Amino acid sequence: MGSAFWTNTIWFLLLFLTSIMAIGLLLYKTNNLKFSIALLFSIIGFSFILEAFLVLGFNAYTYYPKIVQIEFLDAVFGNYFSQISVSSTALLLAVYQRSYLEYCIFGLIYFLLDVLFLKLGIYKHFWYRSIYTFFGFIIFSWIIRKWYEKAKTSNHWFIQYISLYFSVASFSTFTIFLGQRLLGIQLLRGHFFADIAKDNTATGFLYQFIVINYLIILYKSQFHWGVKTVAFSCLFIAQYLAYRAGFLYIYKGLFFFVTSMDLIGCYSLIAVFSYLLSSKPFTIQSS
């Protein structure tokens, strides 16, 4: 292991270890593992969107975990560690029904972590300030608490829809799209940024939004299977046109494989997470 591991990467791995502990406590508390796991991925997906606005849209800060050589992709990995930690902690507080005072205590902990990471040089602010982390965590956790309370008791279509969308978006990001990016077999080109890695990430959010929403509507519809097949095929055609127009780079000879992985993979995830999120009634074990 190089020096970068001990100066940079190790701190993000330790943060991830605390996330694993939080997730373990969360799953221990509930007797509905399927719903809890699915909702956790939903919250992680939601946090990714918030951080995308801060990092991509407003250039608030960046991370230096030193995992990969591409600077922005390296920052994305730092983002994963950060948002998994924040998301798992926020859901843990909701599941354990902790007081708002404890929300402030954890907000203070994340404030101190923000300061520590700055001092270590593994994280950098541009216009952002550490105090924003304190208030941001409290607000985020309050939103998650309300979301959790609604999701476990309500069948309202909006709660169900956003929970499904964000769970599929986050899981497909970790598996399908990140895997393709690291293997170099697909790259999205929206021409939003000059930096290729940053442009791929920004375009990826737009691509996921269009494709996943389209597939959710298709999955939930009551159309005949023949109509669904035609509608699904239209996505293959649309992706091929985007590929020919230069908005998609796909390694030569792998178009059908990559497109199938994208579309069939996301459709399968929609089916899986739809099942997991519908696993009710939701009950909590007593302390």
C-alpha positions, 0 to 999 in steps of 0.5 A: 500500500502506498503512502496515499492509503495511510494519509487519505484512503484510510480515513474514508474507510474508517468512515465507511466502517462507522456506516456499516456499524450504523446499518447493522444497528438499524437492521437489528432494530427492525424485523422487516429487513427487506423494507429497511434495506430498500429504504436505505438505498432510497435515502442514499439515492436522495442524498446523492442528488443533494450532493450533486447540486452542491458539488456539480452545480455549485462547486461547494467542495471536493474530496481526496480519498486517493482511490483512483487517479482521475481527480473528479472520479476520485471525488465521486468515491469520496462522495459515496463514503460521505453520503452512505455515512450520512444516510445510514445515520439519519435513517438510524435516528429515525428508526430508533425514534431519537429526540431532536436533541440527539439530532443536534449531537450527531450534527455536531459530530459531523461538523467535527468530522468536516473540520477534521477532514479539512485539517487532514487535507483529504477534503477541501472547501471552495465556498462551503463552510463546516457549520453548514454541515451541522445545520444541513445534517439536522435538516436532512435527518428531519426530512428522512424522519418524515419520509420514514414515518410516511413510507412505513404507514402510507400507500400514497403514490408519491411516497412509493414512487420516490422511494422506488426511484431513488432506490433503483437510482442508487443501486444501479449507480453502485453496480451497473453504471460505476462498473461500466465506467471503471471498465471503460466500456461506456461513457456518457457525453452531455457536453455540460462540462469540459472535464470528461469525468465530471461531464459523465457524472452530470449526464449520468444523472440526467440519463438515469432520470429519463430511463428509470422513470420511463421504466417505472411507468412501463413496469407499473402500467397495465399495458399488454405484454406486447405493448410493453415489449414495443415500448421497451424496444423503443429505449434500445432504439433511442440509446442507439441513436444517442450512441450514433450521435456521440452522446454515448461512448460504448466500447466497440462491439459491446453496444447490445451487451451494454444497452441490455445491462442498462435497460434490462438491469434497471427494469429488473431492479425496479421489480426487485425494489418494488417488491422490497418496498411493498413488504408491509406491514412494517413493525419495530422490535421493542428495545 
